[in-house]
């Protein structure tokens, strides 16, 4: 089994990731339409991703994420990395709950 997983695990995880993206509406950013799957991310619509990670909801990787997304489809969306970080910045969604301080250079 270990040999098989070492050979095929990457492909299995990638296919499961595609299933998640397709389940959430496709392999395209909901905001800008960017479609390169390498930069697409599953985003919590109302924030809370760091809280879910701390609770260990995805500790079993992409399988746990897939199960959680299927159970709560309205909680997630597909965004590209840029749109996701812009959203996090605008909504002040930081992992430690502290405000971001910007120093002028």
C-alpha positions in Angstrom: 0.0 0.0 0.0 2.8 2.4 0.8 4.4 1.9 -2.6 1.1 2.5 -4.3 0.4 5.6 -2.3 3.9 7.0 -2.9 3.3 6.5 -6.7 -0.3 7.6 -6.9 -1.0 9.8 -3.8 -0.3 13.1 -5.5 -2.7 12.3 -8.3 -5.4 11.1 -5.9 -5.1 14.4 -3.8 -5.2 16.5 -7.0 -8.3 14.7 -8.3 -10.0 15.2 -4.9 -9.1 18.9 -5.0 -10.7 19.1 -8.4 -13.8 17.5 -7.0 -13.9 20.2 -4.3 -13.5 23.0 -6.8 -16.1 21.6 -9.1 -18.5 21.0 -6.2 -18.1 24.7 -5.3 -19.0 25.9 -8.7 -16.0 25.3 -11.0 -12.4 25.8 -11.4 -12.6 29.6 -11.7 -12.2 32.4 -9.2 -15.7 33.7 -8.2 -14.5 37.3 -8.2 -12.1 37.7 -11.1 -12.6 34.6 -13.2 -8.9 33.4 -13.0 -8.8 29.7 -13.9 -5.3 28.4 -13.3 -6.0 25.6 -10.7 -2.6 26.0 -9.1 -3.6 29.4 -7.6 -7.2 28.6 -6.7 -8.1 28.3 -3.1 -11.1 27.2 -1.1 -12.2 30.3 0.9 -14.5 30.6 3.9 -17.1 33.1 2.7 -17.6 34.7 6.2 -14.0 34.0 7.5 -13.3 31.5 10.2 -10.8 29.3 8.3 -8.1 29.8 11.0 -10.6 28.9 13.7 -11.5 25.7 11.8 -7.8 24.8 11.4 -7.2 25.3 15.1 -10.1 23.0 15.9 -8.5 20.4 13.8 -11.3 20.0 11.3 -8.9 19.4 8.4 -6.2 17.5 10.2 -6.6 14.6 7.8 -5.9 16.8 4.8 -7.9 17.2 1.6 -10.3 14.4 2.5 -11.4 16.1 5.7 -11.8 19.4 3.8 -13.9 17.6 1.1 -16.2 16.1 3.7 -16.6 19.4 5.5 -17.3 21.3 2.2 -19.9 18.7 1.2 -21.6 19.0 4.6 -21.5 22.9 4.6 -21.5 24.0 0.9 -22.8 27.5 1.5 -19.9 28.3 3.8 -17.2 28.2 1.0 -16.3 29.6 -2.4 -13.5 29.4 -4.9 -11.1 32.4 -5.0 -7.7 32.8 -6.6 -4.9 33.5 -4.2 -4.9 37.2 -5.0 -8.6 37.7 -4.5 -8.5 35.6 -1.3 -5.7 37.7 0.2 -7.3 40.9 -0.8 -10.6 39.7 0.9 -8.6 38.8 4.0 -7.0 42.2 4.1 -10.2 44.1 3.6 -12.1 42.1 6.1 -9.2 42.0 8.6 -9.3 38.2 8.7 -5.9 37.5 10.4 -5.0 34.3 12.1 -4.0 35.7 15.4 -7.0 38.1 15.7 -4.7 41.1 16.0 -5.0 44.2 13.8 -2.4 44.6 11.2 -0.1 47.5 11.7 1.4 49.1 8.6 4.7 51.0 9.1 5.4 53.8 6.6 8.8 53.5 5.0 
